[in-house]
Amino acid sequence: MEFNSEIDITKSFTSIKELGKGLTCTVYLMREISTNKFYAVKRFSSKYLSDKRASKNFDNEINNLKI
């Protein structure tokens, strides 16, 4: 799995529906326009960007997903 932070998600994906919401993040079902594939996308709330603990927890989650 490759993580690419350069993708403009607003141009590459269509949001289908919200799957879940936690304190710092919301998960959406999204469809990639070019491939028609579906993905679960977790969006970190901008409200918590300055919260170092929340940011570290999110980073740890992302690192645990990397294969």
N, C-alpha and C positions, 0 to 999 in steps of 0.2 A: 504494500500500500504506500502510495506517495502522497505527501501533503504539499499542496501548492497554495501558498498564501497570496499569489499574484492574481488569482482568478477573481474577476468581478462577478460575484454571484448574482447580482441583479440583472446582468445581461446574459448570463449563461444558463440560468435555471429559472423555472417557473414554480412558485410555491403552490402546493396542492392543498395542504391543511396543517394545522398545528397538531402535533402528536402528544406533546407534554410540556409542562412548565415547572421549573424549580425556582429556587430563590435567586440564582444568578444567571440561569440560562433558559432558553426555550428551544425545543426540538421541533423541527418542521419536516414534513414529507415534501420532497422537492423532485422535480423532473428536469434532467439535463436536456436542454433543447436540442443540441446537436446529435445526441445518441438515443434519446427517448428512454434513457435508463432512470430508475428511481433511486433516491438516496435519502437517508435521514441526515439532516444538517442541524448541528447544535450551534446556536447563536448566543454568544456571551453578551449579557446586557451591558450597555454603555454606562449604566448607573454604577456598576462595580469596577470599572476600568482603573480607578485610582485605589481600589482596595487590594493591597498586596497579597493578603491571605487568599482572597477569592481568585485572584489572577494566578497565584501559584497552584492552587487546587485545579484550576482549569488546565494549566500547562501540564501538570502531572497526569491528568486524564488523557490529554492528547498524546503525551509520550508513551503512555501505557497502550495506546491503540496502534502505535507504529510496529510494523512487522520487520 
